Amino acid sequence: MKKLLWIPQLSNLVDGKFCLDLDSNHNLFMGRLRELIKNTDWDIYYVLPSENLNSEYTSTIVKFLDEFEHLDLECRFKFLYYPFNTNPFATRFDFSFRDWDECLGDFVPDVCVINDPCLVKNFRTFFYTRHNKIPGMISYNHFIDNPSDPKVPSEISYWDYQVAGATVADLNVFTCRATERLFLDEINLYHSQRKIFSSIWDAGYSAEELESHRPHRFSFKLDKDITYILFPNRISSYQDYTNGLKLLEACDELFDKRQDFRLICANPTQKYSNQELKEKCRALEVLVDRALTKDEYYSLLYQCDLGASLYTHDRYGGCAMREYVAAGTVPIMTNYAEYGILMDEVGWPKDLRVHENLGNLVDIIDRTIDMYKAGEFNPETGHTLFAQFADNIFKTCSHEMTTKKVIDNIEYVHRVTS
């Protein structure tokens, strides 16, 4: 029986406290955990914040424990606790040997999945100095700070640390093809002597979890005559990373022409309050004055008609797009990185793709609303494009369809390092 240690990279905080239900890194693990519990006999250890945890946003953990209460989770699954740094930049470099010693004690896993490549060398050193043994190391790369596509100020670039982690990991996992390609191209360009082994685990979504949150559990009262557009991502205060502010501007401009639509922003981090966002966009409908709960968020995935996914710096483009498409919400996406690859695979029309500079965003929103109202994304009217896109998302991104590869990769790392 293998022992698997999973160390997350948590970044979704409200008022300085981790909100696990709103954090995509945590949610991808909980969905993946469900499949690992079903399909392996491994003992699985997961690290949670030991402090600064918002207890109102932990329903994913409660639901999992309720679902698997018939299992002997003391043997199969265990939480460990570590005082993660709450600064999104500092946490990439923050590593306390003393705190990790207190967290892990004498425990040595067979395989360790580290969701922050900057820290892989630290963990290798920790296990070597503490136990004279290094477990199999899998570096899971979600947020690559490439020289050609930087995510943070150059003064605190992650790149050299991510390269160092990649070259000592036994396997490097990427969330999508676009991210893997860019990383490998640039590591060959800047560090041609360094070789890495890689695979892809789409962060994706749990179809089972999504199905369990259909609106019979909770739903907002939305106007049936209005077309609702969901923006599921955070509204970033750093360089408008998600392009949420530009979407607000576009919808406010379109509101001069038509008033038969509304924008709903999930706004999970509340960097801007919902009322502050309302002041920026007349089309915005504010449903609550706080971050959404998990039930509320899942309800909107099903209730909204269209979804906007506008990343132009994150090559994966977030888990939320996969979730809302699986729930039946039609996407409005930038023709960028993995979005572009997914659209190419089903022949999504070029004239329905938002340019990377967002120059045609107002027009694409306008046209997509018209097409949606005309039933042109409804398979019942003979239009199969969206159904094909949703089916491809399930096959390539859902945890149910991708976990076998995860298991195979972990088994491989265990074989070559044991």
Sequence and secondary structure as in RCSB ss.txt:
>XXXX:A:sequence
MKKLLWIPQLSNLVDGKFCLDLDSNHNLFMGRLRELIKNTDWDIYYVLPSENLNSEYTSTIVKFLDEFEHLDLEC
RFKFLYYPFNTNPFATRFDFSFRDWDECLGDFVPDVCVINDPCLVKNFRTFFYTRHNKIPGMISYNHFIDNPSDP
KVPSEISYWDYQVAGATVADLNVFTCRATERLFLDEINLYHSQRKIFSSIWDAGYSAEELESHRPHRFSFKLDKD
ITYILFPNRISSYQDYTNGLKLLEACDELFDKRQDFRLICANPTQKYSNQELKEKCRALEVLVDRALTKDEYYSL
LYQCDLGASLYTHDRYGGCAMREYVAAGTVPIMTNYAEYGILMDEVGWPKDLRVHENLGNLVDIIDRTIDMYKAG
EFNPETGHTLFAQFADNIFKTCSHEMTTKKVIDNIEYVHRVTS
>XXXX:A:secstr
  EEEEE     EETTEE GGG HHHHHHHHHHHHHHHH   EEEEEEESSSB GGG HHHHHHHHHTTTS HHH
HEEEEEE   S TTGGGT   HHHHHHHHTT   SEEEES GGGHHHHHHHHHHHHS   EEEEEESS  BTTB 
 S GGG  HHHHHHHHHHSSEEEESSHHHHHHHHHHHHHH TT    EEE    B HHHHHTTSTTS      TT
SEEEEE S   SSTTTT HHHHHHHHHHHTTT  SEEEEE  TT SS HHHHHTT TTB    SS   HHHHHHH
HHH SEEEE  SS SS  HHHHHHHHTT EEEEBS HHHHHHHHHHT  GGGSB TT TTHHHHHHHHHHHHHTT
TT GGGT  HHHHHHHHHHHHHBHHHHHHHHHHHHHHHHHHH 
